[in-house]
Amino acid sequence: MVICAQESQQTMGSAHTTQIGLVAQDRESRQILAVHVGNRGAEGARGLWQAIPEIYRQNATFYTDHWQPYKKVIPQEKHPYRKTKKDTNHIERCFCTLRQKSFPTR
């Protein structure tokens, strides 16, 4: 089992209302496993971690963009470090598709 986790920042209405959506996706099936809306700190990363089903937390390998709060929450043996960002391509593509469909051009 391989899970990709990523955060996306969205501004709603005015520039003063910004939400961070944290998403965990099964890389093989592309199924969204967990979503947490919260802040950009360790609290938000912890919220996402707790929203992931227990079977995945115990058995999966997690790939992220190595944002610092993920390192504090995801156990090191389940969170390998790689210099390339190819491991999060699927979740990045999902966010790009959502952005394009949310803000259509004329």
C-alpha positions in Angstrom: 0.0 0.0 0.0 1.3 3.4 -1.0 -0.3 6.6 0.1 0.4 10.1 -1.1 -0.4 13.1 1.1 -0.5 16.7 0.0 -1.9 20.0 1.1 -3.7 22.6 -1.0 -4.3 26.2 0.0 -7.5 27.8 -1.2 -8.6 31.4 -0.7 -12.3 31.7 -0.3 -14.0 35.1 -0.8 -11.6 37.6 0.6 -7.9 37.2 0.9 -8.4 37.0 4.7 -10.2 33.6 4.5 -7.7 31.0 3.5 -8.3 27.2 4.1 -5.7 24.5 3.9 -7.1 21.1 2.7 -4.9 18.1 3.4 -5.6 15.0 1.4 -4.4 11.4 1.5 -4.8 9.3 -1.7 -4.1 5.7 -2.4 -1.6 5.9 -5.2 -2.6 2.6 -6.9 -6.4 3.0 -6.9 -6.3 6.8 -6.8 -9.1 6.7 -4.1 -9.1 9.6 -1.7 -8.7 8.0 1.8 -8.9 11.0 4.0 -9.4 14.8 4.0 -8.8 17.3 6.7 -9.4 21.0 6.5 -7.4 23.0 9.0 -4.3 25.0 9.6 -0.9 24.6 8.0 0.9 23.4 11.1 1.4 20.2 12.9 -2.2 20.3 14.1 -3.4 20.0 10.5 -1.0 17.2 9.6 -2.1 15.4 12.8 -5.8 15.8 11.8 -5.1 14.2 8.4 -3.1 11.4 10.0 -5.9 10.6 12.4 -8.5 10.7 9.5 -6.6 8.0 7.6 -8.1 4.5 8.2 -6.1 2.5 10.8 -5.2 -0.3 8.3 -3.4 2.2 6.1 -1.6 3.9 9.0 -0.3 0.5 10.1 0.6 -1.0 6.7 1.2 1.7 4.1 4.2 3.7 3.0 3.6 7.4 2.9 5.0 9.8 0.3 4.7 13.6 0.8 6.4 16.7 -0.3 8.4 16.6 3.0 6.6 19.5 4.5 7.9 19.8 8.0 4.7 19.0 9.9 4.4 15.6 8.1 7.8 14.7 9.5 6.5 15.3 13.0 3.4 13.1 12.6 4.2 10.3 10.2 6.6 7.7 11.7 10.0 7.8 10.0 9.9 4.1 8.9 6.7 4.7 7.0 7.8 8.0 5.4 10.9 7.5 3.2 12.8 10.5 2.0 13.4 11.0 -1.7 14.7 14.0 -3.5 12.3 13.6 -6.5 8.7 14.7 -6.3 7.4 12.0 -8.6 5.9 10.1 -5.7 3.2 12.7 -5.3 2.3 13.2 -9.0 -1.1 11.6 -8.7 -2.3 13.8 -5.9 -0.8 16.9 -7.5 -2.7 16.1 -10.8 -5.9 15.6 -8.8 -5.5 19.1 -7.3 -4.8 20.6 -10.7 -7.9 19.1 -12.2 -10.0 20.3 -9.3 -8.6 23.9 -9.7 -9.4 23.9 -13.5 -12.9 22.7 -12.9 -13.5 25.1 -10.0 -12.5 28.2 -11.9 -13.5 27.7 -15.5 -12.4 30.1 -18.2 -14.7 32.0 -20.4 
